[in-house]
Amino acid sequence: MPTHRRLHVLHVSVPTTGGVASVATSYVRDQVERGWNVTVACPSHGDLGYAAREAGATVRWWRSETDSSTTLGAAARLRRIVAATRPDVVHLHSGRAGLLGRLVVRDRVPTVFQPHAWSFLAPRTGVQSLALRWEQYAARWTTELVCVSATERQLGESLGVHASSSVIPNGIDLAAFRPAGPRDRVHARKLLGLEDVPTVLCVGALTVQKGQQDLLAGWGEVRAQVPEAQLVLVGDGPDRRALERLAEPLDGVLFAGARTDVAQWMAAADVVTVPSRWEGMALVPLEAMACARTVVATGVGGVVDSLPEGAGAVVDGDDARGLVAALVQRLRDPELAEDEGWLGRSHVETHHDVTTSARELARVYLRLVGQRRGR
């Protein structure tokens, strides 16, 4: 299918940092390069709006407070943006935008909804069942559901979320995340001020979802078996103070804060761990594999789909001992970790190049617009 037709696309997102923002930004860049008109509606904090503007998109600041008392106001503001923009396609990223966007658009314009992890997976008291019922109902206003993995799509279908759907795995910039060998590791550690010792890296927002509390709970046992090991936590978030308190009695734990040079930190690591409690398809395992780093992750969501056998280890989310054992094994066996890292690099080159993901999304847009115009 040709992808040269000029479209006007409106991306809507509440998350402005982290994986959702990174994925949305990569799509915006590609679509601007295609010569399309691209508008991004998002809150003014965080990175997304500024990155989108730098890429050449029009940015409309959208106040989208998550307090339920402001939902009507946020919907009204989004309705005005849609009316002023008059897009050919509306692409809604993640749960909050998916809720408000579908209430506003109601499939009057081809509407793509991309959960980036189903909202009903978040363990919030009294909210999970409501979120699921909403997704079941809102499917009627979803022209195309874009899932990041077959697992995500199958979960939705099994729970009664029925809409036309596509699976487009997350992709990454393979030039930005390059393979790093042993010499690169030593060099990166010097640049970052890290000790030259076995290093585990965990990258992600400091929130319940990302599971750092579970990682810290087992870190004492890792240190008991690999006494010189260090754990580096890159990222920031609302749970930072609580996590720092958990880490106080532990040795070898460093909180590095939010960083933009993630590839450099991955180069410094021996093992990258992703102990998430739920995910769509996390970017961190893909970025780690692109840097030729072995990955130890919990088997949630699209992580199972993205991490092939032989590129690391997948453990059950409630298997604390399994997580510790997998980390220790790779810290003690650098050759195993090295082999797994290079297998991971080969995998992302084949399956997770951002240019491929962006091209597939463009084809979805063009199909939807063509079908609507052909009515």
Backbone hydrogen bonds, N-H to C=O, Kabsch-Sander energy under -0.5 kcal/mol:
donor,donor_aa,acceptor,acceptor_aa,energy
7,L,5,R,-0.5
9,V,7,L,-0.5
9,V,37,N,-2.7
10,L,89,V,-2.6
11,H,9,V,-0.6
11,H,39,T,-2.9
12,V,91,H,-2.7
13,S,41,A,-2.2
14,V,93,H,-0.7
21,A,17,T,-0.8
22,S,18,G,-2.1
23,V,19,G,-2.7
24,A,20,V,-2.6
25,T,21,A,-2.5
26,S,22,S,-2.0
27,Y,23,V,-1.8
28,V,24,A,-2.4
29,R,25,T,-2.6
30,D,26,S,-1.8
31,Q,27,Y,-2.4
32,V,28,V,-2.5
33,E,29,R,-2.3
34,R,30,D,-1.3
35,G,32,V,-1.8
36,W,31,Q,-2.1
37,N,7,L,-2.5
38,V,36,W,-0.6
39,T,9,V,-2.9
40,V,58,T,-2.8
41,A,11,H,-3.2
42,C,40,V,-0.6
42,C,60,R,-1.4
47,D,16,T,-2.0
48,L,16,T,-1.8
51,A,47,D,-2.6
52,A,48,L,-2.8
53,R,49,G,-2.3
54,E,50,Y,-2.2
55,A,51,A,-1.7
56,G,52,A,-0.6
56,G,53,R,-1.1
57,A,52,A,-2.5
58,T,38,V,-2.8
60,R,40,V,-2.9
61,W,59,V,-0.6
62,W,42,C,-2.7
63,R,61,W,-0.5
64,S,62,W,-0.7
70,T,67,D,-2.1
71,T,68,S,-1.3
74,A,70,T,-2.5
75,A,71,T,-2.5
76,A,72,L,-2.3
77,R,73,G,-2.3
78,L,74,A,-2.2
79,R,75,A,-2.5
80,R,76,A,-1.8
81,I,77,R,-1.6
82,V,78,L,-2.7
83,A,79,R,-2.3
84,A,80,R,-2.2
85,T,81,I,-2.3
86,R,82,V,-2.7
88,D,8,H,-3.0
89,V,8,H,-1.5
90,V,110,P,-2.5
91,H,10,L,-3.1
92,L,90,V,-0.6
92,L,112,V,-3.5
93,H,12,V,-3.0
93,H,91,H,-0.5
94,S,92,L,-0.6
94,S,114,Q,-3.1
97,A,93,H,-0.5
98,G,94,S,-2.2
99,L,95,G,-2.3
100,L,96,R,-2.4
101,G,97,A,-2.8
102,R,98,G,-1.4
103,L,99,L,-1.6
104,V,100,L,-1.9
105,V,101,G,-3.1
106,R,102,R,-1.4
108,R,105,V,-2.0
112,V,90,V,-3.2
112,V,110,P,-0.5
113,F,111,T,-0.5
113,F,144,E,-2.2
114,Q,92,L,-2.8
121,L,118,W,-1.6
122,A,119,S,-1.2
124,R,122,A,-2.3
125,T,123,P,-0.5
127,V,124,R,-2.2
128,Q,124,R,-1.1
131,A,127,V,-3.0
132,L,128,Q,-2.2
133,R,129,S,-2.3
134,W,130,L,-2.2
135,E,131,A,-2.2
136,Q,132,L,-2.4
137,Y,133,R,-2.1
138,A,134,W,-3.4
139,A,135,E,-1.0
140,R,137,Y,-1.4
141,W,138,A,-2.0
142,T,139,A,-1.6
143,T,111,T,-1.0
143,T,141,W,-0.8
144,E,111,T,-2.0
145,L,164,S,-3.0
146,V,113,F,-2.4
146,V,144,E,-0.6
147,C,145,L,-0.7
147,C,166,S,-2.9
153,R,149,S,-1.9
154,Q,150,A,-2.9
155,L,151,T,-2.2
156,G,152,E,-2.0
157,E,153,R,-2.5
158,S,154,Q,-2.5
159,L,155,L,-1.2
159,L,156,G,-0.6
160,G,157,E,-1.6
161,V,156,G,-2.9
162,H,160,G,-1.0
163,A,161,V,-0.6
166,S,145,L,-2.5
168,I,147,C,-2.7
168,I,166,S,-0.6
172,I,352,H,-2.5
174,L,172,I,-0.9
176,A,173,D,-0.6
177,F,173,D,-1.6
178,R,176,A,-0.7
180,A,291,C,-1.6
185,R,181,G,-1.9
186,V,182,P,-1.9
187,H,183,R,-2.4
188,A,184,D,-2.7
189,R,185,R,-2.2
190,K,186,V,-1.8
191,L,187,H,-2.3
192,L,188,A,-2.2
193,G,189,R,-0.9
193,G,190,K,-0.7
194,L,189,R,-2.5
197,V,195,E,-1.8
200,V,230,Q,-2.8
201,L,271,V,-2.7
202,C,232,V,-2.7
204,G,234,V,-2.5
206,L,236,D,-1.4
207,T,205,A,-1.9
210,K,207,T,-0.6
211,G,207,T,-0.6
211,G,208,V,-1.3
212,Q,207,T,-0.6
214,D,211,G,-0.8
215,L,211,G,-1.6
216,L,212,Q,-2.7
217,A,213,Q,-1.5
218,G,214,D,-1.0
218,G,215,L,-0.7
219,W,215,L,-0.7
219,W,216,L,-0.7
220,G,216,L,-0.6
221,E,218,G,-0.6
222,V,218,G,-1.6
223,R,219,W,-2.6
224,A,220,G,-1.6
225,Q,221,E,-1.3
225,Q,222,V,-0.6
226,V,222,V,-2.6
229,A,226,V,-2.3
230,Q,198,P,-2.4
231,L,252,G,-3.6
232,V,200,V,-2.9
233,L,231,L,-0.5
233,L,254,L,-3.1
234,V,202,C,-2.7
234,V,232,V,-0.7
235,G,233,L,-0.5
235,G,257,G,-1.7
239,D,206,L,-2.5
240,R,237,G,-1.6
243,L,239,D,-2.5
244,E,240,R,-2.7
245,R,241,R,-2.0
246,L,242,A,-1.8
247,A,243,L,-1.9
248,E,244,E,-0.9
248,E,245,R,-0.6
250,L,247,A,-1.9
254,L,231,L,-2.9
256,A,233,L,-2.6
256,A,254,L,-0.7
257,G,233,L,-0.7
262,V,260,T,-0.7
264,Q,261,D,-0.7
265,W,261,D,-1.4
266,M,262,V,-2.3
267,A,263,A,-2.1
268,A,264,Q,-1.3
269,A,265,W,-0.6
269,A,266,M,-1.0
270,D,199,T,-2.5
271,V,199,T,-1.9
272,V,294,T,-2.4
273,T,201,L,-2.9
274,V,296,V,-2.5
277,R,209,Q,-3.4
278,W,209,Q,-0.9
286,L,282,A,-0.6
287,E,283,L,-2.8
288,A,284,V,-2.7
289,M,285,P,-2.4
290,A,286,L,-2.3
291,C,287,E,-1.4
292,A,289,M,-2.0
293,R,288,A,-2.2
294,T,270,D,-0.6
295,V,311,A,-1.4
296,V,272,V,-2.3
297,A,295,V,-0.5
297,A,313,A,-2.7
298,T,274,V,-2.2
299,G,315,V,-2.6
300,V,298,T,-2.1
302,G,280,G,-4.0
303,V,300,V,-1.9
304,V,301,G,-1.2
306,S,302,G,-2.3
307,L,303,V,-1.9
310,G,312,G,-0.5
311,A,308,P,-1.8
313,A,295,V,-2.5
315,V,297,A,-2.6
319,D,316,D,-1.8
320,A,318,D,-1.1
323,L,319,D,-2.0
324,V,320,A,-2.1
325,A,321,R,-2.8
326,A,322,G,-2.3
327,L,323,L,-2.0
328,V,324,V,-2.8
329,Q,325,A,-2.5
330,R,326,A,-1.4
331,L,327,L,-2.1
332,R,328,V,-2.2
333,D,329,Q,-1.0
337,A,333,D,-2.0
338,E,334,P,-2.6
339,D,335,E,-2.6
340,E,336,L,-2.6
341,G,337,A,-2.1
342,W,338,E,-1.9
343,L,339,D,-1.9
344,G,340,E,-2.2
345,R,341,G,-2.0
346,S,342,W,-2.0
347,H,343,L,-1.9
348,V,344,G,-2.3
349,E,345,R,-2.0
350,T,346,S,-1.3
351,H,347,H,-2.6
352,H,348,V,-2.1
354,V,172,I,-2.3
356,T,353,D,-0.9
357,S,353,D,-1.7
358,A,354,V,-2.5
359,R,355,T,-1.8
360,E,356,T,-2.2
361,L,357,S,-2.0
362,A,358,A,-2.2
363,R,359,R,-1.8
364,V,360,E,-1.7
365,Y,361,L,-2.4
366,L,362,A,-2.4
367,R,363,R,-2.2
368,L,364,V,-2.5
369,V,365,Y,-2.7
370,G,366,L,-2.5
371,Q,367,R,-2.5
372,R,368,L,-2.3
373,R,369,V,-2.6
374,G,370,G,-1.4
375,R,372,R,-1.1
